[in-house]
Amino acid sequence: MAALEKIYKAFSSGINLFISSFISILKIAFLYRINKKLPKAIKESCAILGNGPSLTDSFKNHLDFIKKCDILCVNNFAQSEYFQILKPDDYVLLDGYYFLFDNEKYDRDDVKLTFEILKTINWPINIYLPTYARNSYLVNSILKKNTFIRICFFNHIVVEGYNWFKFPVFKHGIGMPQCQNVLSASTFLSINRGFRDIYIFGADHSWHEQFAVSENNRIAIANDHFYDKTKTGSVPPEIVFKKEVTVSDFFLSLYKVFQSYYILNDYAIYRKTKVYNSSHKSCIDAFERKEIK
């Protein structure tokens, strides 16, 4: 029975890989867009700054090291005082609400604040966006009007299947792994830009610790960021209630997040790049942990 089960699993895995590869080819055929090549890495090392609370500790103890790297930040990092201090080289936006925003029907205060800060950038910076954001309010009304900003588009086409098929596809920017969050996308883009070493900070990824189910069975998640502070100190994290999302949906999403890092680590090895998780606190176990000294 054990031998039969082993054969069945191997056969099933092979079929799944074949189907995933075939479906990925179809998606590429319909969704692929030609973009300019990503900027090549100038420095050997890149520091990716997640917005988790532990980033405060990294800034306190490792700011000098971070400053020596090519600095990449994400999402609402612009709202931190460190945006002006560090003047990051790169900025990645992936979440759909940045591209739905039109300052009329789709309007969010946090997004609006980030956009207003992006208008004030006065140093050269690369901002990376998925191709489908090309005609967004962000691009046409904010980014194109600032000559310091270089817009870099990438194909957000999820490609799965055999490694011998998907890794070359990744390399040429035709598609990418399933990136459930912006940190995965940032890691992928940094690998493709050719950095030798990539250091990740502020990647707490501890959402399960801030997860609860309300009395009416709605999922409640506390969104906590390193920049959530006022003049009087830290403020309570924002509580977000997820509509029409079940507990199984939530943990399936977490599975996809953490699984993507294993794929990215394998891809980094393929590209002869080393990805280190140097976050003070992190639940990511796919990358080698490396303490900055």
N, C-alpha and C positions, 0 to 999 in steps of 0.2 A: 504493500500500500504506500509506503514512504517513497519508493522508487517511482511509482505511478504519479504520485502527487508532485514529485520533483519534475518529472517530464511534462506534466500538465502546466506547471508554473512557467517552465522555460518556453513552452509552446505559446502560452497565453501572452507572455512578455514579448516574444518575437512578433506576434500578431499586432499587439498594441503599438509597438515601435513602428511597424510598417504602416499601420493606419494613421498614426500621428504624423509620420513623415509625409504621407500622401496628402493629408488635409492641410499641412503646412505649405506644401507646394501650391495648392489651390489658393490659399490665402495670399501668398506672395504674388501670384498671378493677378489677383484682383486689387490688392491694396498697395503694392510696392510703388514708391515714388523715388525718383532720382533726386538726391540731395548733394550739396557740396560736401567734400570730405571734412571730417572733424579736424579741428586744429591739432597738430602734432604736439606731443609733450615736449616741453623745453627743459624742465627740471626732471630729475630722476624720480622724485617722490611726490606723491599727491596726498593731501589730507582731506578726507571727506567728512564734513561736519553735519552729523544728524542733529536734530533739535531736542533730543532727550534731555531730561534734567541733569544727567551725569556730565553733560558737556561743561557745566559750570566748574566741576572739579578739574576737567582737562585744561580749561583755560587758566585755572589757578596754578596748576603744576607744570603744564607743558606748553604754555603759550609760545615760548621761544622756539621750540621744536616745530610747532605748527607754522610759525611765520617763515620758516626755512623751506616749507613745501609749497607746491602749487595748491592753493586753497579752493575747495569747492563747497558751496553751501546750497541749501535747498529750501523750498517752500517759503515760509514767512520769516526766514532768518534775517531779512532786511530790517525787521522791527527790533532787532537787538542792537545795543550800543556797539557791539563788536563788528557790526557791518562796516561802520566807518573806520574803526580801529584797524581792522585787518585788510579792508579793501580787497575782497576775494577776487581771484582770477576767473572763477567759473560759478555759474548759478544754474541749477536744474529745477524745472517745474514740470510736474507730471499730472497731478490731480486735476480732474476734469473741471472743477469749479473755477480754476484760473482761466479757462478758455470759454466757459459759458458766460462768465461775467460780461455784462454790456452796459453797466451803470444805469440801467433802467429796469427791465423785467427781472434780470438776474443780478442781484446786488447783495454783496456781503461786506460788512464793515472791515473784517480782517483782510480780505482780499483788496479792498479799496485802499486801505492803509499801505499795504505792500506795494501796490501799483504807484501810489503817490511818492513813495520813497525811491522806487526804481527811476522815476523821472529825474531825481536829483543826482544820479550817479555821474561822477566827473573823473573817472579813471577807466582805462580799457578793461572790458569784461566780456566774456563769452556767456551768453544765456542760451541754454539748450531746451528745446521744446519738441514735442512729437509733431510729426508732419501735419496731422489734422488740425493743429492750432494755427496754421498758416494765415487764415483769414479772420482770426479772432480779434476782438477789441484790444486785447493785450498787445498784439503785434502791430496793428494798424494805428492805434491811438496812443500807445505808450512807447514801445521799444523802437519803432522806426523813427521816432522823432528825437531820439537821443543818439548823437553821432559817436558816443563812447561805447555804445553797445553793439556787439556783433551777435547776430541771431544765428544759431546753429540748429538745424532741424535733424531729427532722426526718425527712422521708421519704427513705430511702436507696433510691430507685427509679431505676435507670439509664435515662435517656431519651436516645435517639439519633434522628437523622433530619435533616429540614430545619431550618435555623436559625430560620425564621419560625414554626416549630411549637415547637421545644424551648426557645428563649429565653424566651418568655412562660410556659412551663411551669416553667422554672427560677425565674423571677421570683416566681411565686406559691407556691413551695415544694412544688409537686406532685411534682416529681422533680428529679434532679440529673445532672451528667455522671458517667461512670464514674470513680469515685475509688478507685484501687488502694491509696492510702495516706491517712493521716490529714491530711497537709499539703494535699492536693487538696481534701478535704472542708472543711478550715478556711478555705481561700481562698474556696471557694464560699459558705460561710456568711457570711464577712466582706463579700463583695460584696453579698449579699442584705440585710445589715444596713444598708447605705448609707454605708459609709466612702468618703471622697473618695480617700484614698491608703492603700494597703496595702503594708507593707514586710515582706519575708520574710527571716529570719535563720536560720542553722544548717541550711540545706537543702543539705547536701553532695551527696546522691544519687550517691555514688560506689561503689555496691555492686559494680560490675563490677571495681573495683580490688581488692576483697576476696573475690573469687570464685575457687573452685578445684574440681577434680573429684578425688575420692579414688580410691584404687587399686581399690575395688570399684564405681566409677562412681556414687558418691553425691555430690551437689552440697554443697559446704561453703562457707558464707558467714560472714565475720567481722562480727558486729554490734558496732559501735563507737559510743558515745554520749559527749557532752561531760561527762556526770556520772559516767562510769566511772572513779572515782578512789578511792584509799585514803589513809590518813595518810602512806604512804611514796611517794605519787605515783601515776602512771597505772598501771592494770592492763591486762594483755593483753585484747583484745576477745574476747567470747564467740564460740566457733565453733559454728555451728548447722548440723547436717546435715539437709538436706531429703529426706524420704522420698518415694519415688515421684514425684519431680520431675526432668524431663530438662533438659538444657542449653537445648533449644528452648523449653521451658516457662518457664524462667528469663528468657530474653531477650524472649519474648513479653510476659511480665509487665512487664518494664522498658519495652517499647514502649508498653504501655497507660498506665503511669505518666507518661511524658513526653508522650504524645499528649494526655492529659487537660489538661495545662497550656496547650496551644495552644487547646483549646476554652474553657478558663477565661479566657484572655487575650481571645479574641473576645467572650466574654460580658461581661467587664469593660468593654470598649469600648462594648458595647451599653447597659450600665448607667451609662456615663459615670464609671467608676471606673478609677483607675490602679494597677496592681500592679507593684511594683518588687522585684527580687531583689537584696537588699543583703547576701547571705551572703558571708563572706570567701572561701569556696571553694564552688563549686556547678557541677554539670553541667546544670542547667536552662537551656535557651536560649530558652524561649518568652516570658519576661518581660524587660522592659528592666532592664539592670543599672544600679544606682545606688549609688555609694559615699557613705556618710554622712561628712560633714566637720564 
